[in-house]
Amino acid sequence: MKLKINHSIKRILKSYQCLLFTLVIVTLLSSVSLSWSQNGKISGYYIGDYYYLASAHNEDWQGRHGFQYRRIYLNYDKNVADDLAIRLRFEMNSPSFNAKEPGKIAPFVKHGYLKWSDSDWRTTSYFGLIGTPTFATVEQIWGYRSVAKTLEDLHKLGSSTDFGVAIKGSFDTDKKFSYHAMLGNGAGTKGEANSDKKAYLSFTARPVEGLITEVYGEFGTGANQTSNYMFHGLLGYQKNRLNLGLLISNKTKQKGKDKEDETRLAGSIFGSMQLGDRLTALARIDRNFDPHTTGEKISYLPHAATATSNTIILGVDWSPTANTHIIPNLVAILYDEPEKGDKPDMDLQPRLTLYYKF
């Protein structure tokens, strides 16, 4: 009987010790988290739409309408030293109307990296899950990720994020000539499942005020000794409330032995003009010179897989207050006659977009 009582007392004491230890750890973590939140910066944005499929190449989507979040960002940034900083970014999206199953909004890690800046060498180095140089300059000139991804991003010609190391900097003190190099897994936000890697490199020049040019290339290895590579040329102009851009992109994907390589050539002309303190007009035309064979899987703006296409985007951005944008916009996708089968019907999607930054 005494043995059972002693054993019970020991179990109770042990439980209290575990509880006390847990409380101490929670208290310490809470104080650390509070300190980090006080010294760091929390920011983000969300992009939401009300959409209507007035016309669709897929009859099952015809007439569909509803609310959606195309992107939600939540960022945490903190300087851990004079030249070191960290970023953690979460992304969340509503499932698209063409998804197989309408699941819930699920967050995932978009970025998580350590950044080291060296002013003497005019460089910034990154390690972790970081943004690639693929769309960085194009997206800056386009300026309306809130309305649509850039051409290469939308059609999955490249990836906006990868896990690896990167360095970017300028060749001169005026930052007229810059570079951005990166080596990554080539798996985007997914985990590495093989030894294949991807190398990225861009050179950007701003020789005179307002003018931007960029040459970009990437090369990645794949299964069965195959490789994928992409190049693009960019010409842009940003000055006096006017943004203009011209992008030409070419991607080649090797399919392996006894299979023909897949080449996709595409181009984009885009721009925006500020009409007043709170009003901006925007327009864009994308041309796919080759069919996008997996275009049906594109979220929010799926494309028919059998034909080449022209995508037209028009919109007006009204900003009633700082960091808030209400953007009525229209997306029309026009298809050419395919080599086989019938010509797909036009996709016509009017949307009312709300974009808010915090």
C-alpha positions in Angstrom: 0.0 0.0 0.0 2.8 2.4 0.9 4.6 1.6 -2.4 1.4 2.5 -4.4 1.0 5.8 -2.4 4.7 6.7 -2.9 4.5 5.9 -6.6 1.4 8.1 -6.9 3.1 10.9 -5.1 6.1 10.6 -7.4 3.8 10.7 -10.5 2.1 13.8 -9.2 5.4 15.6 -8.5 6.7 14.6 -11.9 3.6 16.0 -13.5 4.0 19.3 -11.6 7.6 19.4 -12.7 6.6 18.9 -16.3 3.9 21.6 -16.0 6.4 24.0 -14.4 9.0 23.3 -17.1 6.4 23.9 -19.8 5.3 27.2 -18.2 8.8 28.4 -18.0 9.4 27.5 -21.7 6.2 29.1 -22.8 7.0 32.3 -20.8 10.5 32.4 -22.4 9.2 31.9 -25.9 6.5 34.5 -25.3 9.0 37.1 -24.2 11.2 36.3 -27.2 8.3 36.5 -29.6 7.1 39.7 -28.1 10.6 41.2 -28.4 10.9 40.1 -32.0 7.4 41.4 -32.9 8.3 44.8 -31.3 11.6 45.1 -33.2 10.5 43.6 -36.5 7.9 44.7 -39.1 4.7 42.9 -40.0 3.3 43.8 -43.4 1.3 42.2 -46.3 -1.5 42.6 -48.8 -4.5 40.9 -50.1 -6.0 40.7 -53.6 -9.6 39.8 -53.9 -12.1 39.7 -56.8 -15.7 39.4 -57.8 -15.5 37.6 -61.2 -18.0 36.6 -63.9 -17.3 34.2 -66.7 -19.3 35.9 -69.5 -17.8 33.5 -72.0 -15.6 30.4 -71.6 -13.9 27.9 -73.9 -15.0 25.2 -71.4 -18.8 25.0 -71.4 -18.8 23.8 -67.7 -17.5 27.2 -66.6 -19.9 29.3 -68.7 -21.8 31.8 -66.6 -19.9 31.0 -63.4 -19.3 33.9 -60.9 -18.2 34.4 -57.4 -15.8 35.9 -54.9 -12.2 34.8 -54.5 -8.8 35.7 -53.0 -6.2 35.4 -55.6 -3.4 36.2 -53.1 -2.9 37.0 -49.5 0.6 37.9 -48.2 1.7 38.1 -44.6 5.4 39.2 -44.1 7.6 39.4 -41.1 10.9 41.3 -41.6 13.6 41.9 -38.9 17.1 43.4 -38.9 19.2 41.0 -36.8 22.4 43.1 -37.2 23.5 46.1 -39.2 24.1 44.1 -42.3 21.9 41.0 -41.6 18.1 40.7 -42.0 15.6 37.9 -42.1 12.2 37.6 -43.9 9.4 35.1 -43.4 6.5 35.3 -45.9 3.3 33.3 -45.9 1.0 33.1 -48.9 -2.7 32.0 -49.1 -5.0 31.7 -52.1 -8.6 30.7 -52.7 -8.9 27.6 -54.9 -9.6 28.6 -58.5 -12.9 27.8 -60.2 -11.1 25.3 -62.4 -9.7 23.4 -59.5 -10.7 19.7 -59.2 -11.8 20.1 -55.6 -12.9 23.4 -54.0 -10.7 23.1 -50.9 -10.1 25.7 -48.1 -7.7 28.6 -48.2 -4.4 27.0 -46.9 -1.3 29.1 -46.0 2.2 28.0 -47.1 5.7 29.4 -46.8 6.5 31.6 -49.8 9.8 33.1 -48.6 12.1 32.4 -45.7 15.6 33.7 -46.0 18.6 35.4 -44.5 19.9 38.5 -46.2 23.4 39.9 -46.0 24.2 43.4 -47.4 27.7 44.6 -48.1 27.8 48.3 -49.0 31.5 48.2 -49.9 31.0 45.6 -52.6 27.5 47.0 -53.5 26.0 43.5 -53.0 23.2 41.7 -51.3 23.4 38.0 -50.7 20.5 35.6 -49.8 20.1 32.1 -48.5 16.9 30.1 -48.2 13.6 30.2 -49.9 14.0 33.4 -52.0 12.6 35.2 -55.0 14.2 34.4 -58.3 15.3 37.1 -60.8 12.9 35.7 -63.4 10.0 38.1 -63.1 11.5 40.7 -60.7 12.2 43.5 -63.2 9.2 42.7 -65.4 6.8 42.8 -62.5 8.2 46.1 -61.3 7.5 47.7 -64.7 4.1 46.0 -65.2 3.2 47.2 -61.7 -0.2 45.3 -61.6 0.4 41.9 -60.1 -3.0 42.7 -58.4 -4.7 42.3 -61.8 -2.6 39.5 -63.3 0.7 37.7 -63.1 3.3 38.6 -65.7 3.3 36.6 -68.9 6.1 34.1 -67.8 4.6 33.7 -64.4 1.0 33.2 -65.6 2.0 30.5 -68.2 4.5 28.7 -65.9 7.5 29.5 -68.1 9.5 30.0 -64.9 9.2 30.2 -61.1 9.0 33.2 -58.9 10.5 31.4 -55.9 13.2 28.8 -55.3 15.3 27.4 -52.5 19.0 28.2 -52.9 21.6 31.0 -52.8 21.6 34.3 -54.6 23.6 37.5 -55.0 22.6 40.7 -56.6 24.4 44.0 -56.9 25.5 46.8 -59.2 28.7 47.3 -61.2 28.7 51.1 -60.6 27.9 53.5 -57.8 25.0 55.0 -59.7 23.4 51.6 -60.0 22.9 51.9 -63.8 24.2 48.4 -64.5 23.2 45.6 -62.2 23.1 41.8 -62.0 21.2 39.1 -60.2 22.6 35.5 -60.0 21.1 32.5 -58.3 21.5 28.8 -57.9 18.5 26.8 -56.6 16.9 23.4 -56.4 14.6 24.2 -59.3 11.6 22.9 -57.4 10.0 26.3 -56.4 8.3 26.1 -53.0 8.3 22.3 -53.1 10.9 20.1 -51.4 13.9 18.8 -53.2 13.4 15.3 -54.5 16.5 14.8 -56.7 19.9 16.2 -57.5 18.8 18.5 -60.3 19.5 22.2 -60.0 18.7 25.4 -61.8 20.9 28.4 -62.4 19.5 31.9 -63.0 21.2 35.1 -64.2 20.0 38.5 -65.3 21.8 41.7 -66.4 19.9 45.0 -66.1 20.8 48.4 -67.5 19.4 51.8 -66.8 21.6 53.9 -69.1 19.4 57.0 -69.0 16.6 58.2 -66.7 13.4 56.2 -67.3 14.9 53.6 -69.7 15.3 49.9 -68.5 16.7 47.0 -70.4 17.2 43.5 -69.2 18.7 40.2 -70.6 17.8 37.1 -68.6 18.6 33.4 -68.9 18.1 30.3 -66.8 19.3 26.7 -67.2 18.1 23.6 -65.3 18.8 20.0 -65.4 16.1 17.3 -65.4 15.5 13.6 -65.4 17.2 11.3 -67.9 19.9 13.8 -68.6 17.5 16.3 -70.0 17.7 20.1 -69.6 15.4 23.1 -69.6 16.4 26.6 -70.5 14.7 30.0 -71.0 15.8 33.4 -72.2 14.0 36.7 -72.3 14.7 40.2 -73.4 13.0 43.2 -71.8 12.7 46.8 -72.8 10.9 49.2 -70.4 10.2 52.8 -69.7 9.2 54.5 -66.4 8.9 58.2 -66.2 6.3 61.0 -65.8 3.4 58.8 -64.7 4.0 56.5 -67.6 5.0 52.8 -67.5 5.7 50.9 -70.7 7.2 47.4 -71.3 8.0 45.0 -74.1 8.9 41.4 -73.2 10.0 38.6 -75.5 10.4 35.1 -74.0 11.5 31.7 -75.3 11.6 28.5 -73.3 12.8 25.1 -74.5 12.1 21.9 -72.6 13.8 18.6 -73.5 11.5 15.6 -73.5 14.2 12.9 -73.5 15.2 10.3 -76.1 13.0 9.8 -79.1 10.8 12.7 -78.1 10.6 16.1 -79.8 11.7 19.1 -77.6 8.9 21.5 -76.5 9.6 25.1 -77.4 7.4 28.0 -76.3 7.7 31.5 -77.7 5.7 34.3 -76.2 5.6 38.1 -76.0 3.9 40.8 -74.0 3.3 44.5 -74.4 2.0 46.3 -71.3 1.7 49.7 -69.8 -0.1 52.0 -67.4 -0.7 55.8 -67.3 -1.6 57.8 -64.2 -4.5 60.0 -65.2 -4.7 61.9 -61.9 -3.7 61.7 -58.3 -6.1 58.7 -57.7 -6.7 57.3 -61.1 -4.6 55.1 -63.4 -5.4 53.3 -66.7 -3.7 50.0 -67.5 -3.5 47.7 -70.5 -1.7 44.6 -71.6 -1.6 42.2 -74.6 0.1 38.8 -74.3 0.8 36.6 -77.4 1.4 32.9 -77.1 3.0 31.8 -80.4 2.7 28.1 -79.3 -0.2 26.4 -77.5 0.2 26.1 -73.7 -0.4 22.3 -73.3 -1.1 22.6 -69.6 -3.0 25.9 -69.9 -6.2 24.4 -68.5 -4.5 24.2 -65.1 -3.7 28.0 -64.8 -5.5 29.3 -61.8 -8.1 32.1 -62.3 -7.3 32.6 -66.0 -7.1 29.1 -67.6 -6.2 28.9 -71.3 -7.3 26.3 -73.8 -4.5 23.8 -74.4 -5.0 23.2 -78.1 -4.5 26.6 -79.7 -2.2 29.7 -79.7 -3.8 32.7 -78.1 -3.9 36.4 -77.5 -4.7 37.6 -74.0 -6.0 41.2 -73.6 -6.2 42.9 -70.2 -7.8 46.3 -69.7 -8.5 48.1 -66.4 -8.8 51.3 -64.4 -7.2 51.7 -61.0 -9.0 54.0 -58.5 -7.2 54.6 -55.2 -9.7 56.3 -52.8 -7.0 56.4 -50.0 -3.4 55.3 -49.5 -2.7 51.6 -50.0 -6.2 50.9 -51.2 -7.0 50.2 -54.8 -10.3 49.4 -56.5 -9.7 48.0 -60.0 -12.5 47.2 -62.5 -10.8 45.1 -65.2 -11.6 42.9 -68.1 -9.7 39.8 -69.4 -10.3 38.5 -72.9 -8.5 35.4 -74.3 -8.9 35.0 -78.1 -7.8 31.8 -79.8 -6.4 31.0 -83.3 -7.5 28.0 -85.4 -5.8 24.9 -84.0 -4.0 22.4 -86.1 -6.5 19.8 -85.0 -10.1 20.1 -83.7 -12.4 23.0 -83.3 -11.4 26.6 -82.5 -12.0 27.3 -78.8 -14.5 29.9 -77.8 -13.3 33.2 -76.4 -12.8 33.5 -72.7 -14.3 36.8 -71.4 -14.0 37.6 -67.7 -15.0 40.9 -66.2 -13.8 41.4 -62.6 -13.9 43.9 -59.8 -10.6 43.7 -57.9 -9.8 45.0 -54.5 -6.1 45.4 -53.6 -5.1 46.5 -50.1 -1.6 46.8 -48.5 -0.9 47.0 -44.8 
